[in-house]
Amino acid sequence: MTSIHSYAFWLLLLPAMSNAAAQTAADTTALLYAAAQQSLVLLRNEGNFIPLQNLESARIVYYDLNGLVGSELETTLAKYAPVDAPALPTGLSAGDATLWAEGQARRYNLGIISLRENMEPDALPAYLQAQFLLNALLEHLPCVVVSIGSGRVYQWMPRLGAARAVIHAPVYGQWTESLAAQAVFGGIGLGGVLSADLNEDFRAGHGLNSVGGLRLRYSPPAVAGMDEQFLRDSIGAIVREGIAAGAYPGAQVLVAKNGQVVFHEAYGFHTYDNLRPVTTDDIYDFASVTKITTGLPAAMKLYGEGLFDLDAPWSEYYPPFRRSNKADLTYRALLTHQSQLMAWIPFWRGTLKGNGKNPWDKKWQATMSNTGAFKRRTFVRDSSAAYPVLVTDNLWLHKKYKVRMLKAIRLSPLNEKPGYVYSDLSFYLWPEVIPRLTGTEFETYLKQNFYHPLGAYTLTYNPLCYYAPSRIVPTERDTFFRMTLLHGRVHDEGAAMLSGISGHAGLFGAANDLAKLMQMYLNGGEYGGRRFIEKAALDEFTRCIYCAEGNHRGLGFDKPLPEYHPTRSYTARSASSASFGHSGYTGTFTWADPENGLLLIFFSNRVYPTRDNRKLYDLGIRPRLHQTLYDAVLPEKK
């Protein structure tokens, strides 16, 4: 247990420490961060209530007794799980407060209450009024209390200390609120003790320990041994260069080191009209990053449980492929793109009259404005029982067309020669295979077993069902098939024809939530004190399987090229052979390196307004950004 007199004690020492060691501003920030963490005292933790668990069933509400909106505490809590933050009612009697609290308890099952002390003499009436609400909440709803100030409030409001968990910060500092929120979810652990009595229950020397390192932390780069100024300047310069060159209208970058998010910034706008700035909680179309975030974690989990055999033939888990030329292809070969499958099938072109037409021909595009361009039992302009599959607002697909698509994959010829050919086709089948193995619908299985327990609720197919369009970044303005702006609907044509749900494309999400899944991979399958995937399974899937045959891929994951190439590589030259990740056609990219604990997420909509834009590749944006992470690690930390 760490003993500390007060945060103020550290603040007094900082000038002397700085002068004596000639520390930089970043070092000072790291000291302030450490001092803030050590100043936090866990006064109460009934039944180890924090760190919070079972995020898949948590319905969390946050109440700020000071009436602040968008505080650092609230913002950081929301990084871990969805948190509602309604305004508190005013002027309630004790009886009315009870009725209000009962209503809150029906809607939520966990509350977080914050209070920043105001020691002015006229503040006491406000505290007395707040007691009605506080007492009613604590009686009806399990709560965590975070208090900041001298602690005198525990004498004015004695019930404050009766919450399931109570965190107290004696002095407000730059990182106090963020760290308190991180402690609630187990990003950091607590071990400070009181330097003075608060009341009869909380005496000097009192303080409990809590576990940390269970979930992502949010820290200044210096705490993780990285050069903040270099990181900020280099990433900013590279991303802005791309915006200025028209590689994308906006982007965001998240960097984590050893489980600590040290950098997350947004740049530019959703589109070139410069109306809606990119924010760090915006949601993007993952494109092929879907391959490592949907069917793959499910396959790894099942493999680790002995329920999935990588060397089983495709037809064992998908019987419709029996007696086909693909019946004996193994999942190991399929996942590494080593199975002789053709690269892709343009399914949407099969719906058109006159398949020989070039879909990019200007005259042909003009015919796409009416349903006369489509064959029977393919597309119509309005929904019905026979046409229930929404592709765009005015384009609905026949209910049986999915069967045709799967049949087309079954009947497709194999490549003449063996060897590596990147193919989407096997990934189309994960939504069919996983339910056969688990008895659970594909997306439901993913959300129940991965996304929601991780607190990664924005990871979802068809995000318009859950989020406002303003939070979703547009992708392309489709001028040859759907003839509309693709905004909140999957960019990939094949996935769009499968109701937006496939294993090769279709997943959307925010960078912070993708970071949780990727960090779970980096942790060897653990996150939040819970094992999601056996480590042996992750080790098998992330290793290079057919290196001897010239294929550098892992199982589903991409791997660095054996030799760095300045134009062909999109990872850093310093990326280790143990690293893994994937890129997405829409301009997304994520890469994790277990040897260095480094994680990069880059989101852009480089296909806006057209997929013909290749400047993201031409400028080498991704490998340059990725190398910045390695160059930013301070020498003594390498």
Buried (B, 14 or more C-beta within 10 A) or exposed (E): EBEBEBBBBBBEEBEEEBEEEEBBEBBBBBBBBBBBBBBBBBBBBEEEBBBBBEBBEBEBBBBBBBEBEEBBBBBBBBBBBBBEBEEBEEEBEEEBBBEBBEEBBEEBBBBBBBBBBBEEEEEEEBBEBBBBBBBBBBBBBBBBBBBBBBBEBBEBBBBBBBBBBBBBBBBBBBBBBBBBBBBBBBBBBBBBBBBEBBBEBBEEEBBBEBBBBBBBBBBBBBBBBBBBEBBBEBBEEBBEBBBEBEBBBBBBBBBBBBBBBBBBBBBBBBBBEEEBEBBBBBBBBBBBBBBBBBBBBBBBBBBBEEEBBBEEBBBBBBEBBBEBEBBBBBBBBBBBBBBBBBEBBEBBBBBBEEEEBEBEEEEBBEBBEEEEBBEEBBBBEEBEEEBEBBBBEBBBBBBEBBEBBBEBBBEBEBEEEEEBBEBBBBBBBBBBBBBEBBEBBBBEBBBBBBBBBBBBBBBBBBBBEEBEEEBBBBBBBBBBBBBBBBBBBBBBBBBBBBBBBBBBBBBBBBBBBBBBBBBBBBBBBBBBEBBBBBEEBBEBBBBBBBEEEEBBBBBBBBBBBEEBEEEEBBBBBBBBBBBBBBBBBBBBBBBBBBEBBBBBBBBBBBBBBEBEBEBBEEBBBBBBBBBBBBEBBBEEBE
